[in-house]
């Protein structure tokens, strides 16, 4: 039993230290976003060891040490939750999130009960549409629509979700909890597929985002969509695509962009690769951009949204874990400085305990804090207003 408690205590160190290899990254994701559940298990193990183990003292102490480590992410999240509403209001002013009687917005950044019971929401309608075809490849989007359409003539603002996957994997089905949550509260949410590397290189993926917007605009009347108001949300590689589309400023309807753990400077990112035992990030970038920085320098420049920040850059919400093993949080630190220098509205939700993919647990510490921030950011850039009623 002592050896088991020792192993549990060793695993708990992943709540503090970065994972040294990919299998341990998956484990780190579990212990940081489900650590509260691991802590309960450690407490039970400590009690069992005290009753049934000869070396009960050592075994129990190991289990209790593990419990403390497993609770550190939640403790940090609680501390952040106390300050987050004031911080968001200081950045964006007071913004009232969209909600309905059946789907209220989050009244607080972190709800302890939701860690265990989950965040409930009405299930929206979901329909799949083909929005583009390229060389025989079909690109589809899943459209999440509120069950109860507005009765006051209000048009629905649009949210476009761009999935992650190192630009070469993944699909529109990933992490759909946020899609359903936002749709239940009056957003028209489109989760899109895009062309993947290495068969398609940048800027094909950016162009796919613009095609998806064009498709939605063409069907705006049928969908009850406000075709002049969209926000892009991207995760990881999808965050880079979302930023590149928003910062290109080719589409005036993009009112803001939200990114989770996204690279934004591929020139710098190539020069500062991730731990090769986690991911060969240089190879991943080369497949996406068609070569190394020396062979395709223009692609690296054009695919680095940080370089395009100016006085007209749309508002930006960044969410990133400090101990991210795949994409350095320095990307968001550096982008924050650029946005600050250009006096553009932004907020960086910096999560000290979190790793890459932290919002995989929608009910966890990262999931709850980020959803609270997302709701208020959307309300800031796409406020409910009579001027957005159907003409």
Secondary structure as UniProt FT lines:
FT   HELIX           2..12
FT   HELIX           13..15
FT   HELIX           22..33
FT   HELIX           35..52
FT   TURN            54..55
FT   HELIX           56..92
FT   TURN            112..113
FT   HELIX           114..117
FT   STRAND          125..134
FT   TURN            135..136
FT   STRAND          137..145
FT   STRAND          156..162
FT   TURN            166..168
FT   TURN            172..176
FT   HELIX           177..184
FT   TURN            185..186
FT   STRAND          188..192
FT   TURN            197..199
FT   TURN            202..203
FT   HELIX           204..218
FT   HELIX           220..223
FT   STRAND          225..235
FT   HELIX           237..248
FT   TURN            252..253
FT   STRAND          254..260
FT   HELIX           266..271
FT   TURN            276..278
FT   HELIX           281..289
FT   TURN            293..295
FT   HELIX           297..302
FT   HELIX           305..308
FT   TURN            311..312
FT   STRAND          315..321
FT   TURN            322..323
FT   HELIX           330..341
FT   TURN            342..343
FT   STRAND          346..351
FT   TURN            352..353
FT   TURN            356..357
FT   HELIX           358..360
FT   TURN            362..363
FT   HELIX           365..381
FT   HELIX           386..388
//
